[in-house]
Amino acid sequence: MAKKKKYPEKHQQWIDARKKYHLSHAHIHMAKELGLNPKKFGKLANHKQEPWKLPLPKFIEEIY
């Protein structure tokens, strides 16, 4: 059985956000530089009911 690596909580939040919102390493790097909070990505992410919002990766690129 493989052991799962333990990361500090602040790093684990970014890892979880990357998996959940299908972000690349570059998007995570840009978001960190911008000071974005990975816990708030749910509000920023485009949902099907909100067609006026950009998809999260494009939003991060746009504000970067």
mmJSON file of the N, C-alpha and C atoms, coordinates in Angstrom:
{"data_MODEL":{"atom_site":{
"group_PDB":["ATOM","ATOM","ATOM","ATOM","ATOM","ATOM","ATOM","ATOM","ATOM","ATOM","ATOM","ATOM","ATOM","ATOM","ATOM","ATOM","ATOM","ATOM","ATOM","ATOM","ATOM","ATOM","ATOM","ATOM","ATOM","ATOM","ATOM","ATOM","ATOM","ATOM","ATOM","ATOM","ATOM","ATOM","ATOM","ATOM","ATOM","ATOM","ATOM","ATOM","ATOM","ATOM","ATOM","ATOM","ATOM","ATOM","ATOM","ATOM","ATOM","ATOM","ATOM","ATOM","ATOM","ATOM","ATOM","ATOM","ATOM","ATOM","ATOM","ATOM","ATOM","ATOM","ATOM","ATOM","ATOM","ATOM","ATOM","ATOM","ATOM","ATOM","ATOM","ATOM","ATOM","ATOM","ATOM","ATOM","ATOM","ATOM","ATOM","ATOM","ATOM","ATOM","ATOM","ATOM","ATOM","ATOM","ATOM","ATOM","ATOM","ATOM","ATOM","ATOM","ATOM","ATOM","ATOM","ATOM","ATOM","ATOM","ATOM","ATOM","ATOM","ATOM","ATOM","ATOM","ATOM","ATOM","ATOM","ATOM","ATOM","ATOM","ATOM","ATOM","ATOM","ATOM","ATOM","ATOM","ATOM","ATOM","ATOM","ATOM","ATOM","ATOM","ATOM","ATOM","ATOM","ATOM","ATOM","ATOM","ATOM","ATOM","ATOM","ATOM","ATOM","ATOM","ATOM","ATOM","ATOM","ATOM","ATOM","ATOM","ATOM","ATOM","ATOM","ATOM","ATOM","ATOM","ATOM","ATOM","ATOM","ATOM","ATOM","ATOM","ATOM","ATOM","ATOM","ATOM","ATOM","ATOM","ATOM","ATOM","ATOM","ATOM","ATOM","ATOM","ATOM","ATOM","ATOM","ATOM","ATOM","ATOM","ATOM","ATOM","ATOM","ATOM","ATOM","ATOM","ATOM","ATOM","ATOM","ATOM","ATOM","ATOM","ATOM","ATOM","ATOM","ATOM","ATOM","ATOM","ATOM","ATOM","ATOM","ATOM"],
"id":[1,2,3,4,5,6,7,8,9,10,11,12,13,14,15,16,17,18,19,20,21,22,23,24,25,26,27,28,29,30,31,32,33,34,35,36,37,38,39,40,41,42,43,44,45,46,47,48,49,50,51,52,53,54,55,56,57,58,59,60,61,62,63,64,65,66,67,68,69,70,71,72,73,74,75,76,77,78,79,80,81,82,83,84,85,86,87,88,89,90,91,92,93,94,95,96,97,98,99,100,101,102,103,104,105,106,107,108,109,110,111,112,113,114,115,116,117,118,119,120,121,122,123,124,125,126,127,128,129,130,131,132,133,134,135,136,137,138,139,140,141,142,143,144,145,146,147,148,149,150,151,152,153,154,155,156,157,158,159,160,161,162,163,164,165,166,167,168,169,170,171,172,173,174,175,176,177,178,179,180,181,182,183,184,185,186,187,188,189,190,191,192],
"type_symbol":["N","C","C","N","C","C","N","C","C","N","C","C","N","C","C","N","C","C","N","C","C","N","C","C","N","C","C","N","C","C","N","C","C","N","C","C","N","C","C","N","C","C","N","C","C","N","C","C","N","C","C","N","C","C","N","C","C","N","C","C","N","C","C","N","C","C","N","C","C","N","C","C","N","C","C","N","C","C","N","C","C","N","C","C","N","C","C","N","C","C","N","C","C","N","C","C","N","C","C","N","C","C","N","C","C","N","C","C","N","C","C","N","C","C","N","C","C","N","C","C","N","C","C","N","C","C","N","C","C","N","C","C","N","C","C","N","C","C","N","C","C","N","C","C","N","C","C","N","C","C","N","C","C","N","C","C","N","C","C","N","C","C","N","C","C","N","C","C","N","C","C","N","C","C","N","C","C","N","C","C","N","C","C","N","C","C","N","C","C","N","C","C"],
"label_atom_id":["N","CA","C","N","CA","C","N","CA","C","N","CA","C","N","CA","C","N","CA","C","N","CA","C","N","CA","C","N","CA","C","N","CA","C","N","CA","C","N","CA","C","N","CA","C","N","CA","C","N","CA","C","N","CA","C","N","CA","C","N","CA","C","N","CA","C","N","CA","C","N","CA","C","N","CA","C","N","CA","C","N","CA","C","N","CA","C","N","CA","C","N","CA","C","N","CA","C","N","CA","C","N","CA","C","N","CA","C","N","CA","C","N","CA","C","N","CA","C","N","CA","C","N","CA","C","N","CA","C","N","CA","C","N","CA","C","N","CA","C","N","CA","C","N","CA","C","N","CA","C","N","CA","C","N","CA","C","N","CA","C","N","CA","C","N","CA","C","N","CA","C","N","CA","C","N","CA","C","N","CA","C","N","CA","C","N","CA","C","N","CA","C","N","CA","C","N","CA","C","N","CA","C","N","CA","C","N","CA","C","N","CA","C","N","CA","C","N","CA","C","N","CA","C"],
"label_alt_id":[null,null,null,null,null,null,null,null,null,null,null,null,null,null,null,null,null,null,null,null,null,null,null,null,null,null,null,null,null,null,null,null,null,null,null,null,null,null,null,null,null,null,null,null,null,null,null,null,null,null,null,null,null,null,null,null,null,null,null,null,null,null,null,null,null,null,null,null,null,null,null,null,null,null,null,null,null,null,null,null,null,null,null,null,null,null,null,null,null,null,null,null,null,null,null,null,null,null,null,null,null,null,null,null,null,null,null,null,null,null,null,null,null,null,null,null,null,null,null,null,null,null,null,null,null,null,null,null,null,null,null,null,null,null,null,null,null,null,null,null,null,null,null,null,null,null,null,null,null,null,null,null,null,null,null,null,null,null,null,null,null,null,null,null,null,null,null,null,null,null,null,null,null,null,null,null,null,null,null,null,null,null,null,null,null,null,null,null,null,null,null,null],
"label_comp_id":["MET","MET","MET","ALA","ALA","ALA","LYS","LYS","LYS","LYS","LYS","LYS","LYS","LYS","LYS","LYS","LYS","LYS","TYR","TYR","TYR","PRO","PRO","PRO","GLU","GLU","GLU","LYS","LYS","LYS","HIS","HIS","HIS","GLN","GLN","GLN","GLN","GLN","GLN","TRP","TRP","TRP","ILE","ILE","ILE","ASP","ASP","ASP","ALA","ALA","ALA","ARG","ARG","ARG","LYS","LYS","LYS","LYS","LYS","LYS","TYR","TYR","TYR","HIS","HIS","HIS","LEU","LEU","LEU","SER","SER","SER","HIS","HIS","HIS","ALA","ALA","ALA","HIS","HIS","HIS","ILE","ILE","ILE","HIS","HIS","HIS","MET","MET","MET","ALA","ALA","ALA","LYS","LYS","LYS","GLU","GLU","GLU","LEU","LEU","LEU","GLY","GLY","GLY","LEU","LEU","LEU","ASN","ASN","ASN","PRO","PRO","PRO","LYS","LYS","LYS","LYS","LYS","LYS","PHE","PHE","PHE","GLY","GLY","GLY","LYS","LYS","LYS","LEU","LEU","LEU","ALA","ALA","ALA","ASN","ASN","ASN","HIS","HIS","HIS","LYS","LYS","LYS","GLN","GLN","GLN","GLU","GLU","GLU","PRO","PRO","PRO","TRP","TRP","TRP","LYS","LYS","LYS","LEU","LEU","LEU","PRO","PRO","PRO","LEU","LEU","LEU","PRO","PRO","PRO","LYS","LYS","LYS","PHE","PHE","PHE","ILE","ILE","ILE","GLU","GLU","GLU","GLU","GLU","GLU","ILE","ILE","ILE","TYR","TYR","TYR"],
"label_asym_id":["A","A","A","A","A","A","A","A","A","A","A","A","A","A","A","A","A","A","A","A","A","A","A","A","A","A","A","A","A","A","A","A","A","A","A","A","A","A","A","A","A","A","A","A","A","A","A","A","A","A","A","A","A","A","A","A","A","A","A","A","A","A","A","A","A","A","A","A","A","A","A","A","A","A","A","A","A","A","A","A","A","A","A","A","A","A","A","A","A","A","A","A","A","A","A","A","A","A","A","A","A","A","A","A","A","A","A","A","A","A","A","A","A","A","A","A","A","A","A","A","A","A","A","A","A","A","A","A","A","A","A","A","A","A","A","A","A","A","A","A","A","A","A","A","A","A","A","A","A","A","A","A","A","A","A","A","A","A","A","A","A","A","A","A","A","A","A","A","A","A","A","A","A","A","A","A","A","A","A","A","A","A","A","A","A","A","A","A","A","A","A","A"],
"label_entity_id":["1","1","1","1","1","1","1","1","1","1","1","1","1","1","1","1","1","1","1","1","1","1","1","1","1","1","1","1","1","1","1","1","1","1","1","1","1","1","1","1","1","1","1","1","1","1","1","1","1","1","1","1","1","1","1","1","1","1","1","1","1","1","1","1","1","1","1","1","1","1","1","1","1","1","1","1","1","1","1","1","1","1","1","1","1","1","1","1","1","1","1","1","1","1","1","1","1","1","1","1","1","1","1","1","1","1","1","1","1","1","1","1","1","1","1","1","1","1","1","1","1","1","1","1","1","1","1","1","1","1","1","1","1","1","1","1","1","1","1","1","1","1","1","1","1","1","1","1","1","1","1","1","1","1","1","1","1","1","1","1","1","1","1","1","1","1","1","1","1","1","1","1","1","1","1","1","1","1","1","1","1","1","1","1","1","1","1","1","1","1","1","1"],
"label_seq_id":[1,1,1,2,2,2,3,3,3,4,4,4,5,5,5,6,6,6,7,7,7,8,8,8,9,9,9,10,10,10,11,11,11,12,12,12,13,13,13,14,14,14,15,15,15,16,16,16,17,17,17,18,18,18,19,19,19,20,20,20,21,21,21,22,22,22,23,23,23,24,24,24,25,25,25,26,26,26,27,27,27,28,28,28,29,29,29,30,30,30,31,31,31,32,32,32,33,33,33,34,34,34,35,35,35,36,36,36,37,37,37,38,38,38,39,39,39,40,40,40,41,41,41,42,42,42,43,43,43,44,44,44,45,45,45,46,46,46,47,47,47,48,48,48,49,49,49,50,50,50,51,51,51,52,52,52,53,53,53,54,54,54,55,55,55,56,56,56,57,57,57,58,58,58,59,59,59,60,60,60,61,61,61,62,62,62,63,63,63,64,64,64],
"pdbx_PDB_ins_code":[null,null,null,null,null,null,null,null,null,null,null,null,null,null,null,null,null,null,null,null,null,null,null,null,null,null,null,null,null,null,null,null,null,null,null,null,null,null,null,null,null,null,null,null,null,null,null,null,null,null,null,null,null,null,null,null,null,null,null,null,null,null,null,null,null,null,null,null,null,null,null,null,null,null,null,null,null,null,null,null,null,null,null,null,null,null,null,null,null,null,null,null,null,null,null,null,null,null,null,null,null,null,null,null,null,null,null,null,null,null,null,null,null,null,null,null,null,null,null,null,null,null,null,null,null,null,null,null,null,null,null,null,null,null,null,null,null,null,null,null,null,null,null,null,null,null,null,null,null,null,null,null,null,null,null,null,null,null,null,null,null,null,null,null,null,null,null,null,null,null,null,null,null,null,null,null,null,null,null,null,null,null,null,null,null,null,null,null,null,null,null,null],
"Cartn_x":[0.835,0.0,0.889,0.649,1.463,1.082,2.093,1.851,1.543,0.586,0.221,1.064,1.64,2.479,1.619,2.154,1.485,2.144,1.321,1.802,1.219,1.893,1.298,-0.062,-0.932,-2.309,-2.377,-1.526,-1.609,-1.227,-0.323,0.044,-1.025,-1.613,-2.642,-3.867,-4.197,-5.331,-5.104,-3.878,-3.567,-3.596,-3.121,-3.133,-4.568,-5.413,-6.823,-7.529,-7.247,-7.861,-7.42,-6.16,-5.646,-6.377,-6.6,-7.309,-8.787,-9.426,-10.867,-11.253,-10.458,-10.8,-9.974,-9.216,-8.443,-7.512,-6.727,-5.799,-4.409,-3.631,-2.254,-1.351,-0.115,0.85,1.03,1.028,1.192,0.025,-1.202,-2.359,-2.256,-1.809,-1.629,-0.568,0.521,1.597,1.092,0.329,-0.229,-1.184,-2.037,-3.006,-2.29,-1.205,-0.445,0.167,0.725,1.327,0.289,-0.93,-2.002,-2.582,-2.25,-2.752,-4.151,-4.566,-5.895,-5.942,-7.121,-7.334,-7.951,-7.306,-7.856,-9.216,-9.539,-10.849,-11.965,-11.648,-12.647,-12.841,-12.137,-12.231,-13.643,-14.408,-15.772,-16.644,-16.404,-17.155,-16.721,-15.441,-14.902,-15.128,-15.291,-15.411,-16.713,-16.641,-17.809,-18.698,-19.936,-20.924,-21.821,-22.455,-23.3,-24.432,-24.858,-25.941,-25.445,-24.129,-23.565,-22.72,-23.375,-22.631,-21.797,-22.026,-21.261,-19.865,-19.638,-18.33,-17.36,-16.103,-15.053,-14.74,-14.274,-13.782,-12.613,-12.437,-11.451,-10.033,-9.525,-8.165,-8.047,-9.047,-9.01,-9.151,-9.926,-10.077,-8.742,-8.033,-6.735,-5.759,-5.745,-4.865,-5.23,-6.515,-6.985,-6.535,-6.68,-6.306,-4.79,-4.081,-2.628,-1.998],
"Cartn_y":[-1.171,0.0,1.247,2.137,3.341,4.341,4.999,6.025,7.338,8.047,9.347,10.404,11.323,12.363,13.358,13.821,14.846,16.187,17.148,18.495,19.428,20.564,21.559,22.011,22.447,22.788,23.83,24.86,25.908,25.385,24.417,23.82,22.832,22.131,21.147,21.824,23.023,23.76,24.052,24.433,24.704,23.424,22.336,21.043,20.61,20.742,20.364,21.251,22.556,23.48,23.157,22.784,22.441,21.233,20.233,19.034,19.316,20.043,20.271,21.132,22.166,23.11,22.895,21.804,21.416,22.55,23.061,24.147,23.593,24.292,23.889,24.481,24.044,24.571,26.073,26.496,27.915,28.736,28.205,28.921,29.072,28.028,28.088,29.116,29.13,30.085,31.521,31.775,33.109,33.502,32.565,32.846,33.172,32.461,32.746,34.142,34.501,35.829,36.932,36.669,37.648,37.733,36.76,36.764,36.201,35.385,34.785,33.702,33.494,32.492,31.252,30.071,28.871,28.459,28.883,28.56,29.328,30.452,31.309,30.99,29.988,29.669,29.238,28.681,28.267,29.44,30.602,31.796,32.336,32.133,32.661,31.725,30.443,29.454,29.636,29.344,29.45,28.236,28.485,27.431,27.538,26.473,26.473,27.494,27.839,28.811,30.252,30.441,31.789,31.936,32.041,32.058,33.322,34.384,35.613,35.515,34.527,34.386,33.651,34.067,33.351,32.06,31.032,29.859,30.275,29.597,29.994,30.135,29.193,29.385,30.657,30.953,32.158,33.414,33.337,34.464,34.794,33.769,33.979,34.601,34.094,34.663,36.115,36.41,37.759,38.777,38.434,39.404,39.422,38.398,38.364,39.325],
"Cartn_z":[0.0,0.0,0.0,-0.932,-1.051,0.037,0.568,1.576,0.878,1.4,0.858,1.555,0.756,1.331,2.107,3.207,4.012,3.701,3.362,3.095,4.132,4.368,5.271,4.734,5.613,5.249,4.143,4.202,3.179,1.799,1.726,0.434,-0.023,0.912,0.574,-0.036,0.416,-0.147,-1.622,-1.987,-3.393,-4.219,-3.654,-4.356,-4.615,-3.607,-3.759,-4.788,-4.767,-5.726,-7.144,-7.3,-8.635,-9.209,-8.379,-8.829,-9.08,-8.17,-8.254,-9.448,-9.738,-10.801,-12.07,-12.137,-13.327,-13.776,-12.846,-13.127,-13.376,-14.183,-14.431,-13.346,-13.349,-12.396,-12.62,-13.878,-14.203,-13.65,-13.734,-13.202,-11.682,-11.02,-9.564,-9.206,-9.968,-9.727,-9.896,-10.961,-11.187,-10.057,-9.642,-8.583,-7.268,-6.971,-5.752,-5.808,-6.975,-7.118,-6.982,-7.439,-7.336,-5.924,-5.093,-3.722,-3.598,-4.563,-4.502,-3.433,-2.894,-1.858,-2.507,-2.385,-3.027,-2.477,-1.262,-0.691,-1.39,-2.027,-2.666,-4.149,-4.68,-6.104,-6.501,-5.594,-5.903,-6.323,-5.744,-6.113,-7.472,-7.792,-9.042,-10.225,-9.938,-11.004,-11.772,-13.06,-13.929,-13.719,-13.412,-13.304,-14.52,-14.88,-16.077,-15.976,-14.759,-14.594,-14.775,-14.812,-14.877,-16.147,-17.315,-18.576,-18.79,-18.016,-18.196,-17.596,-16.731,-16.092,-17.02,-16.956,-17.666,-16.916,-17.615,-16.897,-15.991,-14.893,-13.878,-14.444,-15.26,-15.795,-16.644,-17.453,-18.282,-17.418,-16.359,-15.444,-14.784,-14.332,-13.696,-14.699,-15.93,-16.956,-17.244,-17.293,-17.62,-16.563,-15.295,-14.261,-14.0,-14.453,-14.284,-15.262],
"occupancy":[1.0,1.0,1.0,1.0,1.0,1.0,1.0,1.0,1.0,1.0,1.0,1.0,1.0,1.0,1.0,1.0,1.0,1.0,1.0,1.0,1.0,1.0,1.0,1.0,1.0,1.0,1.0,1.0,1.0,1.0,1.0,1.0,1.0,1.0,1.0,1.0,1.0,1.0,1.0,1.0,1.0,1.0,1.0,1.0,1.0,1.0,1.0,1.0,1.0,1.0,1.0,1.0,1.0,1.0,1.0,1.0,1.0,1.0,1.0,1.0,1.0,1.0,1.0,1.0,1.0,1.0,1.0,1.0,1.0,1.0,1.0,1.0,1.0,1.0,1.0,1.0,1.0,1.0,1.0,1.0,1.0,1.0,1.0,1.0,1.0,1.0,1.0,1.0,1.0,1.0,1.0,1.0,1.0,1.0,1.0,1.0,1.0,1.0,1.0,1.0,1.0,1.0,1.0,1.0,1.0,1.0,1.0,1.0,1.0,1.0,1.0,1.0,1.0,1.0,1.0,1.0,1.0,1.0,1.0,1.0,1.0,1.0,1.0,1.0,1.0,1.0,1.0,1.0,1.0,1.0,1.0,1.0,1.0,1.0,1.0,1.0,1.0,1.0,1.0,1.0,1.0,1.0,1.0,1.0,1.0,1.0,1.0,1.0,1.0,1.0,1.0,1.0,1.0,1.0,1.0,1.0,1.0,1.0,1.0,1.0,1.0,1.0,1.0,1.0,1.0,1.0,1.0,1.0,1.0,1.0,1.0,1.0,1.0,1.0,1.0,1.0,1.0,1.0,1.0,1.0,1.0,1.0,1.0,1.0,1.0,1.0,1.0,1.0,1.0,1.0,1.0,1.0],
"B_iso_or_equiv":[0.0,0.0,0.0,0.0,0.0,0.0,0.0,0.0,0.0,0.0,0.0,0.0,0.0,0.0,0.0,0.0,0.0,0.0,0.0,0.0,0.0,0.0,0.0,0.0,0.0,0.0,0.0,0.0,0.0,0.0,0.0,0.0,0.0,0.0,0.0,0.0,0.0,0.0,0.0,0.0,0.0,0.0,0.0,0.0,0.0,0.0,0.0,0.0,0.0,0.0,0.0,0.0,0.0,0.0,0.0,0.0,0.0,0.0,0.0,0.0,0.0,0.0,0.0,0.0,0.0,0.0,0.0,0.0,0.0,0.0,0.0,0.0,0.0,0.0,0.0,0.0,0.0,0.0,0.0,0.0,0.0,0.0,0.0,0.0,0.0,0.0,0.0,0.0,0.0,0.0,0.0,0.0,0.0,0.0,0.0,0.0,0.0,0.0,0.0,0.0,0.0,0.0,0.0,0.0,0.0,0.0,0.0,0.0,0.0,0.0,0.0,0.0,0.0,0.0,0.0,0.0,0.0,0.0,0.0,0.0,0.0,0.0,0.0,0.0,0.0,0.0,0.0,0.0,0.0,0.0,0.0,0.0,0.0,0.0,0.0,0.0,0.0,0.0,0.0,0.0,0.0,0.0,0.0,0.0,0.0,0.0,0.0,0.0,0.0,0.0,0.0,0.0,0.0,0.0,0.0,0.0,0.0,0.0,0.0,0.0,0.0,0.0,0.0,0.0,0.0,0.0,0.0,0.0,0.0,0.0,0.0,0.0,0.0,0.0,0.0,0.0,0.0,0.0,0.0,0.0,0.0,0.0,0.0,0.0,0.0,0.0,0.0,0.0,0.0,0.0,0.0,0.0],
"pdbx_formal_charge":[null,null,null,null,null,null,null,null,null,null,null,null,null,null,null,null,null,null,null,null,null,null,null,null,null,null,null,null,null,null,null,null,null,null,null,null,null,null,null,null,null,null,null,null,null,null,null,null,null,null,null,null,null,null,null,null,null,null,null,null,null,null,null,null,null,null,null,null,null,null,null,null,null,null,null,null,null,null,null,null,null,null,null,null,null,null,null,null,null,null,null,null,null,null,null,null,null,null,null,null,null,null,null,null,null,null,null,null,null,null,null,null,null,null,null,null,null,null,null,null,null,null,null,null,null,null,null,null,null,null,null,null,null,null,null,null,null,null,null,null,null,null,null,null,null,null,null,null,null,null,null,null,null,null,null,null,null,null,null,null,null,null,null,null,null,null,null,null,null,null,null,null,null,null,null,null,null,null,null,null,null,null,null,null,null,null,null,null,null,null,null,null],
"auth_seq_id":[1,1,1,2,2,2,3,3,3,4,4,4,5,5,5,6,6,6,7,7,7,8,8,8,9,9,9,10,10,10,11,11,11,12,12,12,13,13,13,14,14,14,15,15,15,16,16,16,17,17,17,18,18,18,19,19,19,20,20,20,21,21,21,22,22,22,23,23,23,24,24,24,25,25,25,26,26,26,27,27,27,28,28,28,29,29,29,30,30,30,31,31,31,32,32,32,33,33,33,34,34,34,35,35,35,36,36,36,37,37,37,38,38,38,39,39,39,40,40,40,41,41,41,42,42,42,43,43,43,44,44,44,45,45,45,46,46,46,47,47,47,48,48,48,49,49,49,50,50,50,51,51,51,52,52,52,53,53,53,54,54,54,55,55,55,56,56,56,57,57,57,58,58,58,59,59,59,60,60,60,61,61,61,62,62,62,63,63,63,64,64,64],
"auth_comp_id":["MET","MET","MET","ALA","ALA","ALA","LYS","LYS","LYS","LYS","LYS","LYS","LYS","LYS","LYS","LYS","LYS","LYS","TYR","TYR","TYR","PRO","PRO","PRO","GLU","GLU","GLU","LYS","LYS","LYS","HIS","HIS","HIS","GLN","GLN","GLN","GLN","GLN","GLN","TRP","TRP","TRP","ILE","ILE","ILE","ASP","ASP","ASP","ALA","ALA","ALA","ARG","ARG","ARG","LYS","LYS","LYS","LYS","LYS","LYS","TYR","TYR","TYR","HIS","HIS","HIS","LEU","LEU","LEU","SER","SER","SER","HIS","HIS","HIS","ALA","ALA","ALA","HIS","HIS","HIS","ILE","ILE","ILE","HIS","HIS","HIS","MET","MET","MET","ALA","ALA","ALA","LYS","LYS","LYS","GLU","GLU","GLU","LEU","LEU","LEU","GLY","GLY","GLY","LEU","LEU","LEU","ASN","ASN","ASN","PRO","PRO","PRO","LYS","LYS","LYS","LYS","LYS","LYS","PHE","PHE","PHE","GLY","GLY","GLY","LYS","LYS","LYS","LEU","LEU","LEU","ALA","ALA","ALA","ASN","ASN","ASN","HIS","HIS","HIS","LYS","LYS","LYS","GLN","GLN","GLN","GLU","GLU","GLU","PRO","PRO","PRO","TRP","TRP","TRP","LYS","LYS","LYS","LEU","LEU","LEU","PRO","PRO","PRO","LEU","LEU","LEU","PRO","PRO","PRO","LYS","LYS","LYS","PHE","PHE","PHE","ILE","ILE","ILE","GLU","GLU","GLU","GLU","GLU","GLU","ILE","ILE","ILE","TYR","TYR","TYR"],
"auth_asym_id":["A","A","A","A","A","A","A","A","A","A","A","A","A","A","A","A","A","A","A","A","A","A","A","A","A","A","A","A","A","A","A","A","A","A","A","A","A","A","A","A","A","A","A","A","A","A","A","A","A","A","A","A","A","A","A","A","A","A","A","A","A","A","A","A","A","A","A","A","A","A","A","A","A","A","A","A","A","A","A","A","A","A","A","A","A","A","A","A","A","A","A","A","A","A","A","A","A","A","A","A","A","A","A","A","A","A","A","A","A","A","A","A","A","A","A","A","A","A","A","A","A","A","A","A","A","A","A","A","A","A","A","A","A","A","A","A","A","A","A","A","A","A","A","A","A","A","A","A","A","A","A","A","A","A","A","A","A","A","A","A","A","A","A","A","A","A","A","A","A","A","A","A","A","A","A","A","A","A","A","A","A","A","A","A","A","A","A","A","A","A","A","A"],
"auth_atom_id":["N","CA","C","N","CA","C","N","CA","C","N","CA","C","N","CA","C","N","CA","C","N","CA","C","N","CA","C","N","CA","C","N","CA","C","N","CA","C","N","CA","C","N","CA","C","N","CA","C","N","CA","C","N","CA","C","N","CA","C","N","CA","C","N","CA","C","N","CA","C","N","CA","C","N","CA","C","N","CA","C","N","CA","C","N","CA","C","N","CA","C","N","CA","C","N","CA","C","N","CA","C","N","CA","C","N","CA","C","N","CA","C","N","CA","C","N","CA","C","N","CA","C","N","CA","C","N","CA","C","N","CA","C","N","CA","C","N","CA","C","N","CA","C","N","CA","C","N","CA","C","N","CA","C","N","CA","C","N","CA","C","N","CA","C","N","CA","C","N","CA","C","N","CA","C","N","CA","C","N","CA","C","N","CA","C","N","CA","C","N","CA","C","N","CA","C","N","CA","C","N","CA","C","N","CA","C","N","CA","C","N","CA","C","N","CA","C","N","CA","C","N","CA","C"],
"pdbx_PDB_model_num":[1,1,1,1,1,1,1,1,1,1,1,1,1,1,1,1,1,1,1,1,1,1,1,1,1,1,1,1,1,1,1,1,1,1,1,1,1,1,1,1,1,1,1,1,1,1,1,1,1,1,1,1,1,1,1,1,1,1,1,1,1,1,1,1,1,1,1,1,1,1,1,1,1,1,1,1,1,1,1,1,1,1,1,1,1,1,1,1,1,1,1,1,1,1,1,1,1,1,1,1,1,1,1,1,1,1,1,1,1,1,1,1,1,1,1,1,1,1,1,1,1,1,1,1,1,1,1,1,1,1,1,1,1,1,1,1,1,1,1,1,1,1,1,1,1,1,1,1,1,1,1,1,1,1,1,1,1,1,1,1,1,1,1,1,1,1,1,1,1,1,1,1,1,1,1,1,1,1,1,1,1,1,1,1,1,1,1,1,1,1,1,1]
}}}
